[in-house]
Amino acid sequence: MNQRHLEHATHMTSAPPHLRGRYRRDPAMRIASAIGKVWFPLWGTFTQVRIPDPADPITTLRVVGREVVAHDNNVVALTMAAPDGGELTPWYAGAHLDLLLPSGRMREYSLCGDPADRHRYRIAVRRIPDGGGGSIEVHDTLAVGSIVRIKGPRNAFPLAAPGHGSPAKKLRFIAGGIGITPILPMLSAAHRLGLDWSMVYTGRDTGTLPFLEELTDYDDKVTIRTDDRHGLPSAADLLGPMDAGTAVYCCGPPPMLDAIRTELLGRDDVELHFERFSPPPVENGRPFTVTLASTGQQIPVSATESALAAIRRELPSVPYSCQQGFCGTCKVRVQDGTVDHRDNILTAPERDAGVMLTCVSRAAGDHLRLDL
């Protein structure tokens, strides 16, 4: 039951006279009034409706397998299971989870195992020496037997298969390097369902491409194209013949995704689904200033960068993960200024309370003062 706390229209400043005139103020009413002054505020506090915290629960897992899955030795696959061997939350092709690292960093990784396996999750992580440190921590500290914590799984890149939720007639998968991870379970699903599908897998050279051995089961449905042998591919090379009724699923570096999107402009008869592993470009941005409430420091944010990127130059420890506006890790409260919200996860009450995601949202004016 919802309760609304409304101020009464009349106010009784003192107790009424005794009914039979024996006392100037009725003793029983004076006692009741005193109790009421304490009771009703307390009752309102205890019964007021509160908005629940939408954060995902945290699950503790153990690393039960670790395997190098690229010939350049820079990609490791980690298999995780519940410490008691119990079943894990079900997931479907395209899903990812948040890995909570011992340092306090949180990073998102696509699940690349078998969705039918209810006892294990598998992720793959490429070592990025000049990144934010998350991949290095995974490579250097997470061995078999390590305890890790996760949130999720969640799915922002679901597969809608022809005849099973999609009007498409055929599927085209495109993966660039580590972008193979969300695509792998999709290939397995398409293969099991007997769908009409094909894939092109691209990268600098075969040494940088993880999971090549697992793709041999699909024979000529998968084309491997590397820059050292074929040169940089065009969008047309990656897409191949685009018949009407084709659904395209792609994951890889931003230039590849942008080229594919441009190539398919105006093709209303083709579905395009994609996932980024890096921040999207800022569109229609304008410069503004962020003030850190804790120090008063003012940080300029250019028209082409996110508030998060600008803040991290001065405050590298600020938490972040997806950089795309759907994980909520960079959530912060705005003390002053108006927000141009560009995320898809904050609720109306959160926005009304002054919450924003610094990775995608911006100032609607020329400044924001943040609780940092």
C-alpha positions as CSV (number, residue, x, y, z in Angstrom):
1,M,0.0,0.0,0.0
2,N,1.4,3.4,-0.9
3,Q,1.1,6.2,1.7
4,R,1.2,9.9,1.1
5,H,2.2,12.3,3.8
6,L,0.1,15.4,3.6
7,E,0.1,18.4,6.0
8,H,-3.3,18.8,7.7
9,A,-5.2,22.0,6.9
10,T,-6.0,22.9,10.5
11,H,-3.7,23.2,13.6
12,M,-4.7,22.7,17.2
13,T,-2.3,24.8,19.3
14,S,-3.6,23.6,22.7
15,A,-5.9,21.0,24.3
16,P,-9.6,21.8,24.6
17,P,-11.4,22.5,28.0
18,H,-12.6,19.6,30.1
19,L,-16.0,18.4,29.0
20,R,-17.6,19.1,32.4
21,G,-15.7,22.2,33.1
22,R,-13.6,20.8,35.9
23,Y,-10.2,21.7,34.3
24,R,-9.1,24.5,32.0
25,R,-7.5,22.0,29.7
26,D,-8.7,18.4,29.5
27,P,-5.9,16.2,31.1
28,A,-6.5,13.2,28.8
29,M,-6.3,15.4,25.7
30,R,-3.1,17.0,26.9
31,I,-1.5,13.5,27.4
32,A,-2.8,12.4,24.0
33,S,-1.4,15.5,22.4
34,A,2.0,15.1,23.9
35,I,2.2,11.4,22.8
36,G,1.0,12.4,19.3
37,K,3.7,15.0,18.9
38,V,6.3,12.2,19.3
39,W,4.4,9.2,17.8
40,F,3.2,10.6,14.4
41,P,6.6,11.9,13.2
42,L,8.2,8.6,14.2
43,W,5.4,6.7,12.4
44,G,5.9,8.8,9.3
45,T,9.6,8.0,9.3
46,F,9.1,4.3,9.6
47,T,6.4,4.0,7.1
48,Q,7.6,6.3,4.4
49,V,7.9,4.6,1.0
50,R,11.6,4.2,-0.1
51,I,12.9,3.6,-3.5
52,P,14.8,0.2,-3.5
53,D,18.4,0.1,-4.6
54,P,18.4,-1.4,-8.1
55,A,22.0,-2.6,-7.9
56,D,22.7,-6.2,-8.9
57,P,23.5,-8.6,-6.1
58,I,27.1,-9.7,-5.8
59,T,28.0,-13.4,-6.4
60,T,31.2,-15.0,-5.2
61,L,32.9,-17.4,-7.6
62,R,36.1,-19.4,-7.8
63,V,38.4,-19.5,-10.8
64,V,38.5,-23.2,-11.8
65,G,40.2,-22.9,-15.2
66,R,42.7,-20.6,-16.9
67,E,43.8,-21.0,-20.5
68,V,45.8,-18.9,-23.0
69,V,43.5,-18.7,-26.1
70,A,45.6,-16.6,-28.5
71,H,48.9,-17.4,-30.0
72,D,50.4,-14.1,-29.0
73,N,49.7,-15.1,-25.3
74,N,47.9,-11.9,-24.6
75,V,44.4,-13.3,-24.2
76,V,43.5,-15.6,-21.3
77,A,40.1,-17.3,-20.7
78,L,39.0,-17.7,-17.2
79,T,36.4,-20.3,-16.2
80,M,34.5,-19.6,-12.9
81,A,32.2,-21.7,-10.8
82,A,30.4,-21.4,-7.5
83,P,32.6,-22.5,-4.5
84,D,30.0,-25.1,-3.6
85,G,29.6,-26.3,-7.1
86,G,26.0,-25.1,-7.3
87,E,24.1,-23.8,-10.3
88,L,24.7,-20.3,-11.5
89,T,22.2,-17.7,-12.8
90,P,21.1,-18.6,-16.4
91,W,22.4,-16.5,-19.2
92,Y,21.9,-16.2,-23.0
93,A,24.1,-15.4,-26.0
94,G,25.3,-11.8,-25.9
95,A,25.4,-11.5,-22.1
96,H,28.2,-10.0,-20.0
97,L,29.0,-9.8,-16.3
98,D,30.8,-7.3,-14.1
99,L,34.0,-8.6,-12.6
100,L,34.8,-6.9,-9.3
101,L,38.6,-7.1,-9.0
102,P,40.6,-7.2,-5.7
103,S,41.9,-3.6,-6.3
104,G,38.3,-2.2,-6.3
105,R,38.2,-1.9,-10.1
106,M,35.1,-3.2,-11.9
107,R,35.3,-4.3,-15.5
108,E,32.7,-5.8,-17.9
109,Y,33.5,-8.9,-19.9
110,S,31.3,-10.9,-22.3
111,L,30.4,-14.5,-21.4
112,C,31.9,-16.7,-24.1
113,G,31.2,-20.2,-22.8
114,D,28.2,-22.4,-23.3
115,P,24.8,-21.0,-22.0
116,A,23.6,-24.5,-21.5
117,D,26.3,-25.1,-18.8
118,R,24.6,-23.9,-15.6
119,H,27.6,-24.5,-13.4
120,R,30.3,-22.4,-15.2
121,Y,30.9,-19.0,-16.6
122,R,33.8,-18.3,-19.0
123,I,35.2,-14.9,-20.0
124,A,38.3,-13.9,-22.0
125,V,40.5,-10.9,-21.3
126,R,43.1,-9.3,-23.6
127,R,46.0,-7.8,-21.9
128,I,46.1,-4.0,-22.6
129,P,49.4,-2.5,-21.3
130,D,48.3,1.1,-21.7
131,G,44.7,0.6,-20.5
132,G,43.0,1.3,-17.2
133,G,44.8,-1.5,-15.4
134,G,41.9,-3.9,-15.2
135,S,43.2,-6.4,-17.8
136,I,46.7,-6.4,-16.3
137,E,45.3,-7.2,-12.9
138,V,43.3,-10.1,-14.4
139,H,46.4,-11.5,-16.1
140,D,48.8,-11.0,-13.2
141,T,46.7,-11.9,-10.2
142,L,43.8,-14.2,-11.1
143,A,45.1,-17.8,-11.0
144,V,43.2,-21.0,-10.7
145,G,41.8,-21.1,-7.1
146,S,41.4,-17.3,-6.9
147,I,38.1,-16.1,-5.4
148,V,36.4,-13.4,-7.5
149,R,33.1,-11.5,-7.1
150,I,30.8,-10.7,-10.0
151,K,27.5,-8.8,-10.7
152,G,25.2,-10.1,-13.4
153,P,24.9,-11.6,-15.9
154,R,23.1,-8.9,-17.9
155,N,22.4,-8.8,-21.6
156,A,22.6,-5.6,-23.7
157,F,23.4,-7.5,-26.9
158,P,20.8,-10.3,-27.2
159,L,20.5,-12.6,-30.2
160,A,17.1,-12.7,-31.9
161,A,17.3,-15.7,-34.1
162,P,15.3,-16.0,-37.4
163,G,12.1,-18.0,-36.6
164,H,12.7,-17.5,-32.9
165,G,11.9,-13.8,-32.3
166,S,13.3,-12.2,-35.5
167,P,11.7,-11.7,-38.9
168,A,15.2,-12.0,-40.5
169,K,16.0,-14.9,-42.8
170,K,19.7,-15.2,-42.4
171,L,22.5,-14.1,-40.0
172,R,25.8,-12.4,-40.7
173,F,28.3,-12.3,-37.8
174,I,31.3,-10.0,-37.8
175,A,34.0,-10.1,-35.1
176,G,37.2,-8.0,-34.7
177,G,39.8,-9.5,-32.4
178,I,38.6,-9.8,-28.8
179,G,35.1,-8.9,-30.2
180,I,34.7,-12.6,-30.8
181,T,33.7,-13.2,-27.2
182,P,30.0,-12.2,-27.3
183,I,29.8,-13.7,-30.8
184,L,31.0,-17.2,-29.9
185,P,27.8,-18.3,-28.0
186,M,25.7,-16.8,-30.9
187,L,27.5,-19.1,-33.4
188,S,26.7,-22.1,-31.2
189,A,23.1,-21.1,-31.0
190,A,22.7,-20.5,-34.7
191,H,24.5,-23.9,-35.4
192,R,22.2,-25.8,-33.0
193,L,19.1,-24.2,-34.5
194,G,20.1,-25.0,-38.1
195,L,20.0,-21.4,-39.2
196,D,21.4,-19.9,-42.3
197,W,24.4,-18.0,-41.1
198,S,28.0,-16.9,-42.0
199,M,30.8,-15.1,-40.2
200,V,33.9,-13.1,-40.9
201,Y,36.6,-12.9,-38.2
202,T,39.2,-10.2,-38.6
203,G,42.4,-8.9,-36.9
204,R,46.0,-7.9,-37.4
205,D,47.2,-11.5,-37.8
206,T,46.2,-14.9,-36.7
207,G,48.4,-14.7,-33.7
208,T,46.1,-12.0,-32.2
209,L,42.8,-13.9,-32.8
210,P,41.6,-15.9,-29.8
211,F,39.6,-19.1,-30.0
212,L,40.6,-20.0,-33.6
213,E,40.6,-23.7,-32.7
214,E,37.0,-23.6,-31.6
215,L,35.9,-22.1,-34.9
216,T,37.2,-25.1,-36.9
217,D,34.0,-27.0,-36.1
218,Y,32.0,-24.6,-38.4
219,D,34.1,-25.3,-41.6
220,D,33.5,-22.8,-44.4
221,K,30.8,-20.9,-42.5
222,V,33.6,-18.9,-40.9
223,T,36.0,-16.8,-42.9
224,I,39.3,-15.6,-41.3
225,R,40.6,-12.4,-42.7
226,T,43.8,-10.8,-41.4
227,D,45.4,-7.4,-42.2
228,D,48.8,-8.9,-42.8
229,R,47.6,-11.1,-45.6
230,H,44.5,-9.2,-47.0
231,G,45.0,-5.6,-46.0
232,L,42.6,-3.5,-44.0
233,P,39.0,-4.7,-44.8
234,S,36.4,-2.3,-46.0
235,A,32.8,-2.5,-44.7
236,A,31.7,-4.2,-47.9
237,D,34.4,-6.9,-47.3
238,L,33.1,-7.6,-43.8
239,L,29.4,-7.5,-44.7
240,G,29.6,-9.6,-47.9
241,P,26.4,-9.8,-50.0
242,M,23.7,-8.1,-48.0
243,D,20.4,-9.8,-49.1
244,A,17.2,-8.4,-47.8
245,G,16.2,-10.0,-44.6
246,T,19.7,-10.3,-43.2
247,A,20.5,-9.6,-39.5
248,V,24.0,-8.4,-38.8
249,Y,25.6,-8.9,-35.4
250,C,29.1,-7.4,-35.0
251,C,31.5,-6.6,-32.2
252,G,34.9,-5.0,-32.5
253,P,36.9,-1.7,-32.6
254,P,35.0,1.6,-33.1
255,P,36.3,2.3,-36.6
256,M,35.0,-1.1,-37.8
257,L,31.6,-0.6,-36.3
258,D,31.3,3.0,-37.6
259,A,32.2,1.8,-41.1
260,I,29.6,-0.9,-41.0
261,R,26.9,1.5,-39.7
262,T,27.7,3.9,-42.5
263,E,27.6,1.2,-45.2
264,L,24.2,0.1,-44.0
265,L,22.6,3.6,-44.0
266,G,19.3,3.4,-45.8
267,R,19.1,-0.4,-45.7
268,D,15.8,-0.7,-44.0
269,D,15.6,-4.4,-45.1
270,V,18.7,-5.2,-43.0
271,E,18.9,-5.5,-39.2
272,L,22.1,-4.2,-37.5
273,H,23.0,-5.2,-33.9
274,F,26.4,-4.3,-32.5
275,E,28.3,-4.0,-29.2
276,R,31.2,-1.7,-28.4
277,F,34.2,-2.4,-26.2
278,S,35.1,1.2,-25.9
279,P,33.3,4.6,-25.4
280,P,31.1,5.8,-28.2
281,P,32.0,9.2,-29.8
282,V,30.4,12.2,-28.2
283,E,27.6,13.6,-30.4
284,N,26.4,17.2,-30.3
285,G,28.7,18.0,-27.4
286,R,29.7,21.4,-26.2
287,P,32.4,22.3,-23.6
288,F,31.5,22.8,-19.9
289,T,33.3,22.8,-16.5
290,V,33.1,20.2,-13.7
291,T,33.8,21.3,-10.2
292,L,34.9,18.7,-7.6
293,A,33.0,19.5,-4.4
294,S,35.7,17.9,-2.2
295,T,38.5,20.3,-3.4
296,G,36.8,23.0,-5.4
297,Q,39.0,22.1,-8.3
298,Q,37.5,23.1,-11.7
299,I,38.0,20.6,-14.6
300,P,37.3,21.7,-18.2
301,V,35.5,19.1,-20.4
302,S,35.9,19.6,-24.1
303,A,33.1,19.2,-26.6
304,T,34.4,15.8,-27.8
305,E,35.2,14.1,-24.5
306,S,33.1,12.7,-21.7
307,A,33.0,14.1,-18.2
308,L,34.4,10.9,-16.9
309,A,37.5,11.1,-19.2
310,A,38.2,14.7,-18.1
311,I,37.7,13.8,-14.4
312,R,40.0,10.8,-14.6
313,R,42.9,13.0,-15.8
314,E,42.8,14.7,-12.3
315,L,41.2,11.9,-10.3
316,P,42.4,8.5,-11.7
317,S,40.8,6.5,-8.8
318,V,37.3,7.5,-9.8
319,P,35.3,4.3,-10.4
320,Y,34.1,3.4,-13.9
321,S,33.5,0.3,-16.0
322,C,31.5,0.2,-19.3
323,Q,31.9,3.9,-20.3
324,Q,28.7,3.5,-22.3
325,G,26.0,4.4,-19.9
326,F,24.5,1.1,-18.9
327,C,26.5,-0.3,-15.9
328,G,26.0,2.5,-13.4
329,T,29.5,2.3,-11.9
330,C,30.3,6.0,-12.5
331,K,27.1,7.2,-10.9
332,V,27.5,10.5,-9.0
333,R,25.3,13.1,-7.4
334,V,25.1,16.6,-8.9
335,Q,25.2,19.4,-6.3
336,D,24.7,22.2,-8.7
337,G,23.9,22.6,-12.4
338,T,21.5,21.0,-14.9
339,V,22.2,17.6,-16.5
340,D,21.8,16.5,-20.1
341,H,21.0,12.9,-19.4
342,R,22.2,10.5,-22.1
343,D,21.9,7.1,-20.4
344,N,19.2,4.5,-20.4
345,I,19.3,3.1,-16.9
346,L,18.6,5.9,-14.4
347,T,15.1,6.1,-13.1
348,A,13.1,9.3,-13.0
349,P,13.4,9.5,-9.1
350,E,17.2,9.1,-9.5
351,R,17.4,11.9,-12.0
352,D,15.1,14.1,-9.9
353,A,17.5,13.4,-7.0
354,G,20.4,14.8,-9.0
355,V,22.1,11.6,-10.0
356,M,24.1,11.4,-13.3
357,L,26.4,9.0,-15.2
358,T,29.6,10.8,-16.0
359,C,30.6,8.5,-18.8
360,V,27.8,9.6,-21.2
361,S,25.8,12.4,-19.7
362,R,26.8,16.1,-19.9
363,A,26.0,19.5,-18.6
364,A,22.9,21.1,-20.1
365,G,24.5,24.5,-19.3
366,D,28.1,25.5,-18.8
367,H,28.9,23.9,-15.5
368,L,28.3,21.0,-13.0
369,R,29.3,20.7,-9.4
370,L,29.7,17.0,-8.5
371,D,29.9,15.2,-5.2
372,L,33.4,14.0,-5.8
